[in-house]
Amino acid sequence: MEQYQKAARLLDRIERELNSLGLWQSHQPPVEALDSQQPFAMDTLEFHQWLQFIMIPRMWSLIDAKQPLPDSIAVSPMAAHSYRNAIEQHEQLIELIREFDVLLSGSDPLQDDV
């Protein structure tokens, strides 16, 4: 299966997992919150909001346009950090994000630090 199809399937699974955790939002944050210059918009958004309103739409846009996908991505360490106090509840989400990292980068950023 080509990388675009695999990436699309993982994005679908990430979206479903966010929804099952009750983290998927029906209303978009204010435009100013989405314009953050900080990594992961950590000064204006919670991590799940960054996933839903910034990362996932950007990835879908690249996939739909058959544009090159990032070849160096490491989102799973931030996911693990963000959910460190409730790791068991968010374990599946972190794993899906790790799979997305590995698909695009070819390496596991959660293992690279060990």
PyMOL commands that set and color helices and strands:
alter all, ss='L'
color gray80, all
select helices_A, chain A and resi 3-20+31-34+39-41+47-64+76-82+84-86+91-105+109-112
alter helices_A, ss='H'
color red, helices_A
deselect
rebuild
show_as cartoon
